[in-house]
Amino acid sequence: MYIPKYFKVTNVDEIWGFVQENSFGTLVTTKQGKPIATHLPLQLVKEGDTYYITGHVAYGNPQWRTFEACENVLVMFQGPHAYISSSWYKQENVPTWNYQAVHVYGTACILNEEELKQDLTKLLQKYEKHRKNPVLWDKLSPKVLEKELKGIVGFKIKVQEIQAANKLSQNRNEEDYQNIVNNLYEEKDLNSQQMAQLMERKLKEDK
C-alpha cells in the first residue's frame, strides 16, 4: 500500500486497536496468478510475541485451498472514508478522499477441529455476550454444532508485515482542517459523519 509520510501509522497498539474495531476484513490470496478475495469477520490473536489473524470460510469456498501454495496472503481492514471537496480549502487546490486502512501480510495455515472450536467460541463471545439473549457456543446443541463444523474451514495467518494509513487531512493547516470537519458534518451520508467525528477526535488527541 502506498502511504505518504504524513499518513503513515507506526504505533502498533493503535493499529491493532483499529483492527479490533474494524474486524470485518477482506482476505486476498492468488491462484495461478489470479487474485481471490473473501469478505469475512476476523479476529486478532496474540500467542507470546506473535500476532495471528484468525477466521473461517465455507468449505465450498475454494480460497482455503490456496493457502498452502501462497507464500503470502493479504488481509485488508478499512475504517470510515469520505470525499473531501477542495471548496473547503482556503487556497485553490484539488479534491481528495480521506480514509483509514490497514494491510496485514502473512502466511496462512488450517486450524484443526479443536482450534476451530476455540476460535468460534471467542467469536461468539465478542459479538453475542452483550446481547439480551446471547447465542454462545455452549448454548448451541451438539447436533447443530456438528453440522456447522463440517461446513467450514478455520484458518490462522501469522502476521509478518503491517502497513497502516490514516489519511485524515493532517497535511492541512488548522483553519482548513476545522473547515473540513464542519463541512463533513453537514454531509448527509454516514461515512462523512463518521469521518468528521474521527478527525475531531484525532485533533483533540494530538493537542
C-alpha positions in Angstrom: 0.0 0.0 0.0 1.4 3.4 -1.0 1.5 5.6 2.1 2.8 9.2 2.1 4.8 10.1 5.2 2.0 12.4 6.5 -0.4 9.5 6.7 1.7 6.5 7.8 0.8 4.9 11.2 3.5 3.0 13.1 2.1 2.7 16.6 1.4 -1.0 16.9 -1.2 -0.5 19.7 -3.1 2.0 17.6 -3.0 -0.3 14.6 -4.3 -3.4 16.5 -6.9 -1.3 18.2 -8.2 -0.2 14.7 -8.2 -3.9 13.6 -10.3 -4.9 16.6 -12.8 -2.1 15.9 -13.0 -2.8 12.2 -12.6 -6.6 12.1 -14.8 -7.3 9.1 -11.9 -7.6 6.6 -11.0 -8.8 3.1 -8.8 -11.8 2.7 -6.8 -11.9 -0.5 -4.8 -14.9 -2.0 -3.9 -15.9 -5.5 -4.5 -18.9 -7.7 -2.3 -19.3 -10.8 -1.8 -15.5 -10.7 -5.4 -14.6 -10.3 -6.4 -12.7 -7.1 -9.2 -14.3 -5.0 -10.9 -12.3 -2.2 -13.4 -13.2 0.6 -15.0 -10.7 2.9 -15.5 -12.1 6.4 -15.3 -11.4 10.2 -11.8 -11.9 11.6 -10.1 -12.0 15.0 -6.8 -10.8 16.3 -5.0 -13.3 18.5 -1.7 -12.9 20.3 0.4 -16.0 21.2 3.5 -15.0 23.1 5.1 -12.2 21.0 3.4 -13.4 17.8 0.2 -12.0 16.3 -2.3 -14.0 14.3 -5.4 -13.2 12.3 -7.9 -16.0 12.6 -11.2 -16.7 10.8 -13.1 -19.3 8.8 -14.6 -19.7 5.4 -17.2 -22.1 3.9 -15.8 -25.5 2.9 -17.2 -24.8 -0.6 -15.1 -21.6 -0.9 -12.1 -22.7 -2.9 -9.9 -19.9 -1.4 -8.8 -22.0 1.6 -7.2 -24.5 -0.8 -4.8 -21.7 -2.0 -3.2 -21.2 1.5 -0.5 -23.8 1.1 0.7 -22.5 -2.3 0.7 -18.8 -1.3 3.9 -17.6 0.2 1.9 -14.5 1.5 -1.7 -13.7 2.0 -3.1 -10.2 2.4 -5.8 -9.1 4.8 -7.3 -5.6 4.4 -9.2 -3.7 7.0 -11.0 -0.4 6.3 -12.5 2.3 8.5 -14.5 5.4 7.7 -13.9 7.1 4.4 -15.2 10.3 2.8 -14.9 12.6 -0.2 -13.1 15.9 0.7 -14.1 18.8 -1.6 -11.4 21.3 -2.4 -14.0 24.1 -2.0 -13.4 23.6 1.7 -9.8 24.9 1.5 -8.9 28.5 1.8 -6.5 28.3 -1.1 -7.2 26.7 -4.5 -6.5 23.0 -4.7 -7.9 19.7 -5.9 -10.3 17.4 -4.1 -9.3 14.2 -2.4 -10.5 11.3 -0.3 -9.9 10.7 3.4 -9.7 7.1 4.8 -8.3 4.6 7.3 -6.8 1.3 6.2 -4.6 -1.5 7.4 -2.9 -4.1 5.3 -1.6 -7.3 7.0 0.7 -9.8 5.2 1.5 -13.2 6.5 1.4 -17.0 6.0 -1.8 -19.0 6.4 -2.5 -22.5 7.8 -5.6 -24.5 8.5 -6.9 -24.9 12.1 -7.6 -28.3 13.5 -11.1 -29.0 14.8 -10.3 -28.1 18.4 -8.6 -24.8 17.4 -11.6 -24.0 15.2 -14.0 -24.6 18.1 -11.9 -22.3 20.4 -11.9 -19.6 17.7 -15.6 -19.8 17.1 -16.2 -19.7 20.9 -14.2 -16.4 21.1 -16.0 -15.0 18.0 -19.5 -15.7 19.6 -18.3 -14.2 22.8 -17.2 -11.0 21.1 -20.5 -10.4 19.2 -23.1 -12.1 21.5 -22.1 -11.6 25.1 -23.6 -8.1 25.4 -27.0 -9.1 23.9 -30.2 -9.8 25.8 -30.3 -13.4 24.7 -26.8 -14.3 23.7 -26.2 -17.3 21.4 -23.0 -18.6 22.8 -21.1 -21.8 21.9 -22.2 -23.8 24.9 -25.8 -22.9 24.3 -25.9 -24.5 20.9 -27.0 -28.1 20.5 -24.3 -30.7 19.6 -26.3 -31.6 16.5 -26.2 -28.1 15.2 -22.5 -27.6 16.0 -21.5 -30.9 14.3 -23.4 -29.9 11.2 -21.9 -26.4 11.0 -18.3 -27.6 11.7 -18.5 -29.9 8.7 -19.4 -26.9 6.5 -16.5 -24.6 7.4 -12.7 -24.4 7.4 -10.8 -22.4 10.0 -7.5 -20.7 9.4 -4.9 -18.5 11.1 -2.5 -16.1 9.5 0.9 -15.5 11.1 1.4 -11.7 10.8 4.7 -10.9 9.2 4.2 -7.3 7.9 1.8 -4.5 8.7 1.1 -1.4 6.7 -1.3 1.2 8.1 -2.6 4.6 6.8 -4.7 7.3 8.4 -5.3 9.9 5.7 -7.2 12.5 7.7 -6.1 15.8 6.2 -3.0 16.0 8.6 -1.2 18.0 5.8 -3.7 20.8 6.0 -3.4 23.9 8.2 -5.7 24.2 11.3 -8.2 26.5 9.6 -8.7 24.2 6.6 -8.8 21.1 8.9 -11.6 22.6 11.0 -13.5 23.7 7.9 -13.3 20.1 6.5 -14.7 18.8 9.8 -17.5 21.3 9.8 -18.5 20.5 6.2 -18.3 16.8 6.7 -20.8 17.1 9.5 -23.2 18.8 7.0 -23.0 15.9 4.5 -25.9 13.5 4.6 -24.0 10.2 4.3 -23.0 8.2 7.3 -19.3 7.8 6.3 -18.8 11.6 6.1 -20.3 12.0 9.6 -18.1 9.2 10.9 -15.0 10.8 9.3 -15.9 14.2 10.9 -16.1 12.5 14.3 -12.8 10.7 13.8 -11.0 13.8 12.6 -12.4 15.8 15.6 -11.2 13.1 18.0 -7.8 12.9 16.5 -7.4 16.7 16.7 -8.2 16.6 20.5 -5.8 13.6 21.0 -2.9 15.5 19.3 -3.3 18.6 21.5 
